[in-house]
Amino acid sequence: MIEPFAIFMYMMAWQHQHFYGIRWIYYDDYNNAGFKMEKNKQIAAAHVIFQTILTIVFTNYAIKYYDIPNCLLLNIPLSFGLYWWGIRSSFQFADGKITAKEFKMQSYKHFCLVFGVFLMCKIFGENDPKKNRN
């Protein structure tokens, strides 16, 4: 029953990168409306990095839970994609190398990757002849 927990953890991590991107795109609108939010991009990036690392750990554990050899190979693109579009883009955002819109758009890429990996594991698991023996 680890898969729902891993998906929950991933959604918790994803929403912060997505939200911080939107927050800085509409920075003036949020301030004019009186919302009190994190103003420091380095702290926001640190939140995203910490949660992305937790996501890598829990999603890789969830893939191991499938007990399917093909799914274990998916740890490599999953971990790399979360690093590339989550951690790396957080550092770039904190340093001002990418815009808030680009930061938000990176979240869509690893969102699709994670759910694609879980879908492939589900498909591999249903088609595994060892698991379908009666």
PyMOL commands that set and color helices and strands:
alter all, ss='L'
color gray80, all
select helices_A, chain A and resi 2-25+27-32+41-65+69-73+75-94+100-126
alter helices_A, ss='H'
color red, helices_A
deselect
rebuild
show_as cartoon
